[in-house]
Amino acid sequence: MKFASDITAEKRKNAEHEGLIAAIGRSQAVISFSKDGIILDANDNFLAAVGYRLDEIRGKHHRMFVEEKYAHSEQYAEFWQTLAGGKHLSAIYQRFNKAGQPIWLQANYNPIFDASGNIMKVTKFATDITQNMTARQAAIEAAEETLNTVGQTAHSAQHVNSSAQGISQGMEKARVAVEAMHGRSEIAERSTEKLRLAAASMDGVVQLISKSRTRSTCCPSTRPSRLPAPARPAAALRSSPTRSRRWRTRPRRRRRGSSPRSPRCSRSPAPSTRR
């Protein structure tokens, strides 16, 4: 009875494990590899994610799902060395489907051991998160574009600010120039006023000179000025007393029958005093 109970418990445990594996298989993409990376088996979810049939991938290496450059890198070699050493790996991985398009898988690589502790295979449990990653990438690109737009707006604002400062400086220069022109205008106006006053003074002097000339022409002197007698030697004066007396001033005689001269101005020339 005890032996039968042990068999029943073992069957129950195996059935539980099989049910757990089946539940995982229904919700996740599952694929199995040898410890060297050769594909052993894959469920329908994984095949749907990569777009292959099982006979197209069985017996081939895992590198058919990765980028060629990465497949020949040291990182990829270390990846399989870690799994062959019995360590599990978990991360978000980028893989490529049959059409060469990138897909994103949230995956766990788990080494499976036998009763002796040797690695039988490596099983991968994955969830296709391509849509989430695409939306995330679109959000990142939109954020970058927004940052670029903000940067351009800030640059434009700085340019506008610089332009406003330039306009303000130009207005200030124009104001200073106008004030300078106003100052020069005032100086010119004062100079013009001085010239006007000087011209008025000169005009007065000219008018005074004109009046003086008119008066001298209208009323000439009744006694013409006599030129001074030239100097004579003293000996000549002593030798000719009679001639010297002729140069003395004699009283002016009036013509016979002439009346005294009127004080009014006469245009006739003054008569000569010498006959």
HUBELPE-V318749 format. One record per helix or strand. SS is the DSSP state (h for helix, s for strand). FROM is the first residue (numbers start at 1). TO is the last residue. Records with the same first field share a line. If there is no record, write none. Layout:
BEGIN
SS->FROM-TO + FROM-TO
END
This chain:
BEGIN
h->2-27 + 44-50 + 54-57 + 62-65 + 68-71 + 74-84 + 130-218 + 234-239 + 241-246
s->29-33 + 38-42 + 61-61 + 89-96 + 102-113 + 119-128
END
